[in-house]
Structure formats: structure tokens, C-alpha cells
């Protein structure tokens, strides 16, 4: 391990040797099967059908609302949670580094593993769905990648914080994803404004700017990006504070 | 020797410190409780340079005390300082402090060398390579340094943890049961290392529940029982009082019945029995004579000894006796 980001390198190495990274890949690859089914079921699709499929059921309906938070959940709760459970965290905290640095490096390590997997899956879905029409759907790539990056960054920061408060962060996270993000925020408009899913979807829809792809009450891109940025800053700050004050044994 | 109950009036006389000696580590009326369970109860002592043994039976509060000293857990009340400064919230103190934790877990996918290098890099040391090799050599782990830590024996893990804690050459080294799981050769090597660190002027605190172990490296000891300070001071003075109390010693050997028969004839032994695990349990009032006699008897009768250790119950009884005095 070389360079300044020793904890980030350690984190990546831990993830790449763990089964959890396969779980994340398994979660992210689910839409690829739907894409294959689409192309088998509809051998000669129209362009708008492909665009709508990629945007609405796949990204907005499945990826942003359920798969992406679940993928972020698996690794972000393990980043510090496993260190606490294995009692290896003192090897990091008993060093002349600020707690903020430890949290940030762990967070970056989580993103550097989760994001490429998610992006790889999204690009595969796009490739399979749009095969033969790649030029007509190329404009969808950037919105998908930017929105998924924002979503993973926000969800990872939140779950990393939760992992410092509870040894059952994975269960709490699953409950949050399915009840808060997937159920309540969908049916209770007031909750939408405090839903990461909503901002992820808004970024995608706004950047795509396709009249066929709509989202009820979509926030402006700048609003969504600022909200996500503030959420990340606050949760990372809280995680550093928690790490500074918690008891480690 | 200072009695814990009678010497608690800092700064005039801090238990554990000789007159005029400055404390590197100071615990001032420190308590730690978890709900209704009191792990450490209102202890005050200071630790200066040299090797100090933190002695007590399992569950005495030794690990809690060490974890509080190194800032991993906050005391429920009282104050802990290192050179006069509180440690929690001050990461820069860790440039001067090393901990060998009682927990065995080390990142299993790293090699021993990578683990020590990780510690060196996190300490932001210059010339990492030299420092890492030096630390590995100090614990005599050069031959196994490129093997994965997950493949190490317990003794090897202990030694590589020591290397990780020593790589930045700390002034203060806290070691929680560092000899656990080590074989006699490893144990002798670590004991030599601990003594050398003490002679070098470092403040070394080594916890153990084995009296004979502590005797080999520490002149000053702090005895904790049930979270309380039982005794603080010179090892020999405390040892004399401990030795005057009955001990129960557990022995593992290849021929336990032959060993038991040999022990019965010894003056140092009051009674012998064999437990359900085929181990010999001997009662003795003169523990020093017992420890001298056992190897001789084993050799005379062709018995191979695997373990000679005071039982936890015996230790608890002996240490409790110190508190009750």
C-alpha cells in the first residue's frame, strides 16, 4: 500500500476479497436480465420503446428506487461496521489521523468499489437494450451515470453513518430502502422531499430532458445536486463526530 | 508497597509512583460502568517509565483500564491523562502510544509485513521500509513476514501485533495479555523484548493474569480485582503476600497419573486430584517451592509437561485475598 490514501486502499482491498462485492454485483446486474428478456420478447423494438424501457422501468423504477440503495447499503455498512465487528477499528483510530479523515477515506473506498460496479451494470443494460440503436440512446448514458453517482454517494454516506450507530445497520438499511424510499416516498408527497431516491430520479430526468420521460414533482438539477451534497457533508460530519465519541473495544 | 485503599491523595502520593516520580500515565479516580455492571471502580494510580505489570484474574477490569488509557473508551467518571493531557479527541498523542490489543483479529488478507507497513503508513513515518523491517526483526518474524496473517498461529499473530505497535517507536506501549498463545521460545523472546523496552526508558504496561509471567518482566505491578485496585507497588512485596496464600495449580502432562503420584510425595503439595479433562489439579501453600519442584519431579518420572498454570478460580481467590486484607 502506497501513497496518502492508505485507509482507502485498505478498504478497497477488503471489499475486493469479500463476498459482499459479489452481492453488490448480483444486485446491480438484475436489470441486465430484464434487458435480455426485452430483446428476446421484442426482437424489433422501436427507438422510443427502448428509450422508455431504459428510463422508466429500468432506471427510475428499479435501479434508482431499489437496486442502487441496496448496492450502496451492502458495502457502506461494511466499511466501518465490519471493522467494529472484527475489532480492527483501533488499528485505524489509534493513529495520528483525524476521525474525519478515517471516515472520508472509508467513504471514498466504498464509492470506488460501488460506483464502477453500478456503472458497469448500467452500461451493460444500455448496451443490451439498445443493441442496433446505440446512436439513438447514447444521450441516456450521461444522465444515468451522473444520477447513479449522486444516488450512490448519498446512500453510502447515510448508511455509513447508520453503521456507526447500530450493529444491525444492514437490517435498518433494508427497512429504510423498502419502507421509506420505495413505499412511503412514493405515496406520500411530503416525504418525497426527504427522499434520496427522489433526487436521484430528478437528476436523471432533468439531465435527460426527454419529454417522454417524466417524474411527478421532479426537483431542478441544481436543487437535487445541492441537496445531495448537503446530505453527504452532514452525514459524513456526523459520522466523524460519532467515531470521535463512541467507545471502541 | 502502597495499599490502594490507604494511598489515594494525589499529588502528594500517587499509587504506583515513587516519591518525586512524574506519571507518564495517570488515572485519577477513574470508574467505568456499563449499566449496572461496574468494570472499573474509582481507581487512582500513576505509571512511570519502565515496565509495569497490570495483574489480575480474568474480568478484573485490566482490559477496560488499558482501553481507557489509550482512549478507545471513555471513563464514566474520573480523568485519565498522558503527560498531563487528556487523550480522547487528540489523535496526535498516538504518535507516542502503541497498543497490543487482546483481540486476535488482524486483517486476515494482509501479510505480516503488509500489516506492519499499514501501521507505519498510518503513523506517517518517513523511511517506512526501514522501520517496518526493524519492527519485524524485533519480534523475530522475518521468516514468516510474507505469509498471510490469516495463516498465522496465535503466537505469531501476537508477535506481529507487537511489531505493528512498535513500528513508530512509541514512548508508551500498552500490551494486553501479549504472551497469550505463545510457545516457550516466543514467550522468552517477547519477555526479553519487553524488558529491553523498559530499560530503554519507555513506559510499558503489560497486563496478565499469570503471576509468574509478570514476575519475569515487571518490577512494579498494579493488581486489579473486580474492577478495584487491590495492590500497587514493588512486585516482591506483593508476591510475598500472594505466596502466603493457598494456590490451586493446573498441570497438563502426557502421563497425568504418574505426575499426580509424584506430586503427592512432594512437601510443597497439600493435595492432588485429576479433573474430568485428565488434568492434574494440585493444591499448594508454598507456590514457589511447588514451581521449583514440578520440573524436577517430571524429569525424574519421565513425564512430559505441557502446561503449568494457576487456575482462574485460584487466582481470583488469591487476588481477592489482597483486596480483603
Interface residues (C-beta under 8 A of the other chain):
Chain A: X1 X6 X7 X10 X13 X14 X17 X86 X87 X88 X90 X91 X92 X93 X94 X95 X96 X97 X98 X99 X244 X245 X247 X248 X249
Chain B: X63 X67 X70 X71 X72 X73 X74 X89 X91 X92 X93 X94 X95 X97 X99 X101 X103 X105 X106 X107 X109 X114 X117 X118 X119 X121 X122 X123 X124 X164
